[in-house]
Amino acid sequence: MTSLFLKGLYFLNLAGMLAGLIMVTTNQVTGRYHCDSITVAFGDDIWDDAMVVTDSGEVKSQVLLFSYFNGVYRRGKTTQDGRPVYIEQNKFDSGPFQSTIPAEIRYCASERAWVFSHRNIRKSAKSTGDSCQWLLKSHETTEFNLLQVPSDWIVWKGTLDPRGTFSTMCNRCNEETDCNYHGQCVEGSCACDGEEWFGVRCQHKKPCKRIVGREGAQWILGIVDENTIYRSYDLPLYVYDSGLNSTTAIRQNVTSEDMIALMFSGSRWFGTVQKGKKNETNEYWIEYSREFHSFWDRAYSELTRFVSDPTTKSSPIAVDFYEIGERGYQYGPFGQLFPLSDPEGSGYFICDDTYNLTVPVL
């Protein structure tokens, strides 16, 4: 009798274990354990000669800063090898791109690794555009949850470099600490306190309304309406107002018809010039901002006149900047750089919040 009882208990335990295993496997496959929205941050790696496929099918080289692909990625409707596929979102309001082709992060069984890829960026002119044509990949893993994969990835920069970095954070909150005590966690999203904080995790302090450079040039916060600011890679965008040194304006070929903006590009602030765009409508700039991408818009090579050091700060204040001179391979990927901050480490912009902002700026 005792023997039959023990056997029955054994089979019950076995059935319970199998049921639990089936439940875990089912939840993994259906994605119950996976985060719907993540924030991705690449390191400051640069590939000088990325192979880019143009709309006409040509393959051209272009400087690639991997941080251009920083930002929010959302879980797509499809899976690969039982794991979610994360799709890059736009840099203005973290919604889907409409015309810009996004990058993807997925698991690749043939590599036994998670990979970052873009169908129009290849390792070489002879490479195909399959989903495992990776630009970064994790070390070999069978992990289902991307957030559990170690951050030391292998990056392709023309050659293999094992020192790449790749970090992820789930954008779903569970408690106030996930919102940095600057907001409330409401149904998995952070509702930030008033106008003092913003960001997915309420991690950014309210931006300064006006910033002033060392030479006296003034820049005003770009705003859409009373409740919305223009943002690039989750950080505020500033529009040039007045005070630019005439010598600098001539040297950089800037006129009164140009839109001059200070915008974040993923790891650096870019001072950009949009030729002849000064009088475009607010609707134009909203649409432009939703499709803007530092890499695909060739923001550095075609728009940028000055650039900051890499930074994780929420604003351009207390960050060193450089004016860009000549460009070419002899100067490196950023061209000839002339420091605007003296001494080094002293920053370039200061905040002047006495300014009374009106709506809209753009």
C-alpha positions in Angstrom: 0.0 0.0 0.0 2.8 2.4 1.0 4.6 1.5 -2.3 1.6 2.3 -4.4 1.1 5.6 -2.6 4.8 6.6 -3.1 4.5 5.7 -6.8 1.4 7.7 -7.2 3.0 10.7 -5.4 6.1 10.3 -7.7 3.9 10.4 -10.8 1.9 13.4 -9.5 5.2 15.3 -8.9 6.4 14.3 -12.4 3.1 15.5 -14.0 3.4 18.8 -12.1 7.0 19.3 -13.3 6.0 18.6 -16.9 3.0 20.9 -16.7 5.2 23.6 -15.3 7.8 23.1 -18.0 5.1 23.2 -20.7 3.7 26.4 -19.2 7.2 28.1 -19.1 7.9 27.0 -22.7 4.5 28.2 -23.9 5.0 31.6 -22.2 8.5 31.9 -23.7 7.2 31.1 -27.2 4.1 33.4 -26.9 6.2 36.2 -25.5 4.6 36.6 -22.1 8.0 37.1 -20.5 9.3 39.5 -23.1 9.2 43.3 -22.7 7.1 45.1 -25.3 9.2 48.2 -25.5 12.9 48.6 -24.7 15.5 51.4 -24.8 18.7 50.5 -26.5 22.1 52.2 -26.1 25.1 51.3 -28.3 28.6 52.2 -27.4 30.6 55.0 -29.1 31.9 52.6 -31.8 32.4 54.0 -35.3 32.7 52.2 -38.7 34.4 54.5 -41.1 33.3 52.7 -44.3 29.9 51.1 -43.7 28.5 49.5 -46.8 25.1 51.1 -47.6 22.6 49.9 -50.2 20.9 52.9 -51.9 17.3 53.0 -53.3 18.8 52.4 -56.7 20.7 49.3 -55.5 24.1 50.8 -55.5 26.4 50.1 -52.6 28.2 53.2 -51.2 30.4 53.7 -48.2 29.3 56.0 -45.3 30.6 56.7 -41.8 28.4 54.9 -39.2 28.2 55.9 -35.6 26.4 53.0 -34.0 24.9 55.5 -31.5 22.8 56.9 -34.4 20.6 53.8 -33.7 20.1 54.4 -30.0 16.6 54.8 -28.8 13.3 53.0 -28.4 12.6 49.6 -30.0 9.3 47.9 -29.9 8.4 44.2 -30.1 7.1 43.4 -33.6 4.2 41.1 -34.4 6.5 38.3 -35.7 9.0 36.1 -33.9 12.2 34.4 -35.0 13.4 31.1 -33.5 10.8 31.5 -30.8 12.0 34.9 -29.7 10.7 38.4 -30.3 11.9 40.8 -33.0 12.5 44.3 -31.8 12.0 47.2 -34.3 13.6 50.6 -34.2 11.1 53.5 -33.5 11.4 57.2 -34.6 13.5 59.7 -32.6 10.7 62.3 -32.0 7.9 60.5 -30.2 9.0 56.9 -30.3 6.2 55.9 -32.7 6.8 53.8 -35.8 8.7 55.2 -38.8 6.5 55.7 -41.8 9.0 55.9 -44.6 12.4 55.4 -42.9 13.4 51.8 -42.9 14.1 50.8 -39.2 16.9 48.6 -37.8 16.0 45.3 -36.1 17.2 43.2 -33.1 16.5 39.5 -33.3 17.8 36.1 -32.5 19.7 34.3 -35.3 19.9 30.5 -34.9 22.7 30.1 -37.4 24.9 32.4 -35.2 23.4 31.1 -32.0 23.3 34.7 -30.9 21.1 37.8 -30.7 22.0 40.2 -33.6 21.5 43.9 -34.5 21.0 44.4 -38.3 19.6 46.6 -41.0 18.6 45.3 -44.3 20.4 48.2 -46.2 23.7 48.1 -44.3 26.1 45.3 -45.3 29.5 44.1 -44.1 30.8 44.3 -47.7 29.5 45.0 -51.2 29.2 41.3 -51.8 27.1 40.6 -48.7 23.4 39.7 -48.9 20.6 41.4 -47.0 19.4 38.4 -45.0 18.3 39.0 -41.4 21.5 37.4 -40.0 23.7 39.9 -41.8 24.6 41.3 -38.4 26.4 44.5 -37.5 26.6 43.6 -33.8 26.0 40.3 -32.2 26.0 38.8 -28.7 28.3 36.0 -27.7 26.7 32.5 -28.2 23.6 32.1 -26.1 20.3 30.3 -26.0 18.7 33.1 -23.9 15.1 33.9 -24.8 15.0 37.2 -23.0 17.1 39.9 -24.7 17.4 41.8 -21.4 19.2 38.9 -19.9 21.9 38.8 -22.5 25.3 40.2 -21.4 26.2 43.6 -22.7 29.6 42.7 -24.2 28.8 42.2 -27.9 30.9 41.7 -31.0 30.8 44.7 -33.3 31.7 44.9 -37.0 33.8 47.9 -38.0 35.3 46.6 -41.2 36.8 43.9 -39.0 35.6 42.0 -36.0 36.0 43.9 -32.7 35.0 42.0 -29.5 34.9 45.1 -27.4 31.5 46.4 -28.5 28.9 47.4 -26.0 25.1 47.1 -26.1 22.8 47.8 -23.3 19.0 47.5 -23.0 16.3 48.6 -20.5 12.7 47.6 -20.4 10.4 50.6 -20.7 7.7 49.0 -18.5 7.6 50.3 -14.9 6.4 48.3 -11.9 6.9 50.9 -9.1 7.9 54.5 -8.4 11.6 53.7 -8.3 11.3 52.7 -12.0 10.3 56.3 -12.6 13.2 57.7 -10.6 10.8 59.0 -8.0 9.9 61.8 -10.5 6.6 60.4 -11.4 4.0 57.7 -10.9 3.9 54.2 -12.4 0.5 54.0 -14.1 -0.5 50.8 -15.9 3.2 50.0 -16.7 4.1 53.5 -17.9 5.7 56.4 -16.0 3.5 59.6 -15.7 6.1 62.2 -14.9 5.5 65.0 -12.3 4.2 68.2 -13.8 6.6 70.0 -16.0 9.7 69.2 -14.0 10.7 65.9 -15.5 10.3 64.0 -18.8 11.5 60.9 -20.5 10.4 57.2 -20.6 11.6 56.9 -16.9 11.2 60.6 -16.0 15.0 60.7 -16.0 15.4 64.0 -17.7 15.0 67.3 -15.9 12.8 70.0 -17.5 14.9 71.6 -20.2 16.2 75.2 -20.1 14.0 77.6 -22.2 17.0 79.5 -23.5 20.7 78.6 -23.7 23.6 81.0 -24.5 26.9 80.1 -26.0 30.2 81.6 -25.0 30.2 84.1 -27.9 26.7 85.3 -27.0 24.6 83.3 -29.5 21.2 82.5 -28.1 19.2 79.3 -28.7 15.5 78.8 -27.8 13.8 75.6 -26.9 11.8 74.3 -29.9 8.2 73.7 -28.9 5.3 72.2 -30.8 2.5 73.4 -28.5 2.0 74.2 -24.8 2.4 70.5 -23.9 5.0 69.3 -26.4 8.6 70.1 -27.2 10.5 69.0 -30.2 12.8 66.2 -29.3 15.6 64.3 -31.0 16.6 61.0 -29.5 14.4 61.8 -26.5 16.2 65.0 -25.7 15.1 68.6 -26.4 15.9 70.4 -29.6 17.0 74.1 -29.6 16.6 76.6 -32.4 19.0 79.5 -33.0 17.6 82.9 -32.2 20.2 85.6 -32.4 23.8 86.7 -31.6 25.8 84.5 -33.9 29.2 86.0 -34.6 29.2 87.4 -38.2 32.7 85.9 -38.9 31.4 82.5 -37.9 28.3 82.9 -40.0 30.3 83.7 -43.1 32.8 80.9 -42.5 30.0 78.3 -42.1 28.0 79.7 -45.0 24.9 80.5 -42.8 22.3 83.0 -43.9 19.1 84.5 -42.5 17.1 82.1 -44.7 18.5 79.0 -42.9 17.1 77.0 -40.1 19.8 76.4 -37.5 19.1 73.8 -34.8 21.0 72.2 -32.0 19.9 68.5 -31.8 20.9 65.3 -30.1 22.1 62.5 -32.4 22.2 59.5 -30.0 25.5 60.3 -28.2 26.5 63.8 -29.4 24.9 67.2 -29.9 25.0 68.4 -33.5 24.7 72.1 -34.5 22.9 71.7 -37.8 22.0 74.0 -40.7 19.0 73.4 -42.9 19.6 75.6 -45.9 16.7 77.7 -46.9 14.3 76.2 -44.4 13.8 79.1 -42.0 10.2 79.8 -43.0 8.9 76.2 -43.1 5.6 75.5 -41.2 5.3 73.8 -37.9 3.6 70.9 -39.7 6.6 70.5 -41.9 8.9 70.2 -38.9 6.7 67.7 -37.1 6.7 65.4 -40.1 10.4 65.9 -40.6 11.1 65.2 -36.9 9.1 61.9 -37.1 11.2 60.6 -39.9 14.6 62.2 -39.0 17.4 59.7 -38.4 21.0 60.8 -37.9 22.4 58.1 -40.2 19.9 58.0 -43.0 19.7 61.8 -43.2 23.5 61.9 -43.2 23.2 64.5 -40.4 26.9 64.9 -39.7 28.3 65.0 -43.2 25.6 67.2 -44.8 24.0 69.3 -42.0 26.4 69.7 -39.1 28.6 72.7 -38.5 29.7 72.0 -34.9 29.6 69.0 -32.6 29.9 68.1 -28.9 31.9 65.5 -27.1 30.0 62.2 -26.4 27.7 62.7 -23.5 24.9 61.1 -21.4 23.7 64.4 -20.0 20.1 65.5 -20.6 21.0 68.9 -22.0 23.9 70.6 -23.9 24.9 72.6 -20.9 28.3 71.9 -19.4 29.3 69.9 -22.5 32.4 70.7 -24.6 31.8 71.7 -28.3 33.9 71.9 -31.4 33.6 73.9 -34.6 34.1 71.7 -37.7 36.7 72.7 -40.2 37.9 70.7 -43.2 36.7 67.2 -43.6 38.5 64.2 -45.0 40.1 60.9 -44.0 43.2 62.6 -42.8 41.1 64.2 -40.1 39.2 61.1 -39.0 35.4 60.6 -39.0 34.6 64.0 -37.5 36.9 66.1 -39.6 39.1 68.9 -38.4 37.8 70.0 -34.9 38.5 73.4 -33.3 37.6 73.5 -29.6 35.0 76.1 -28.6 35.4 75.3 -24.8 38.4 76.9 -23.1 39.7 75.5 -20.9 38.8 71.9 -21.9 36.0 70.5 -19.8 34.4 73.9 -19.1 31.4 73.4 -21.4 30.1 75.9 -24.0 26.5 76.7 -23.2 24.9 78.2 -20.1 21.2 78.3 -19.1 19.2 81.6 -19.2 15.7 80.7 -18.0 14.6 84.4 -17.7 13.4 84.0 -21.3 9.6 84.1 -21.7 8.9 81.4 -24.3 6.0 81.7 -26.8 4.3 79.1 -28.8 5.3 77.9 -31.4 9.0 78.4 -32.0 9.2 76.4 -35.2 
